[in-house]
């Protein structure tokens, strides 16, 4: 199974709502990523979990809260978002370590609209 | 700070023609990746280049890496419409094994 799944595919939320994005992989990958992508721009790194521990936080506002319950799951909790947070949110996973590095496998993304 | 640049950023080419997309980066790294993204879709891995002089080919696309020049190329041979997409290169900085830095992307349009 070489697939990264994300739910939901689309999400519309108000600025006072709380919602969560979910990502799952069963490839045994050690690292999982959250990216935000605006139209016609490259993916912008938000968070990285390595061996279930947060290893990188790219100074993301606290209204985004990541969680890695186990090695296969990655969540992104959303609260009090702003309209400018509307974007495609991509999850990715990656094997590697010990000097061996491979490409990231990306999920299909969640299209988020904040009203 | 690691920077990854691509050129051109926009490319319109005729079917059947050849062209090269360039990716250069500002710090030492010997790991470079090429991804493709179709409109409204996610990213798909095309090539993984893990050493100086690495060359990989898949269909009409060929990628190479020159770590000394900090340059990778993605060569398109006899372009077809199905190759229309945005192509990103991405680099692992040696200072952070988990981080991946993406270039701005090259939007390719192949016209009949």
Interface residues (C-beta under 8 A of the other chain):
Chain A: X31 X33 X40 X41 X42 X43 X45 X48 X50 X55 X56 X90 X92 X96 X97 X101 X102 X103 X104 X105 X106 X107 X108 X109
Chain B: X31 X33 X35 X41 X42 X43 X44 X45 X48 X50 X86 X88 X90 X92 X96 X97 X98 X99 X100 X102 X103 X104 X105 X107
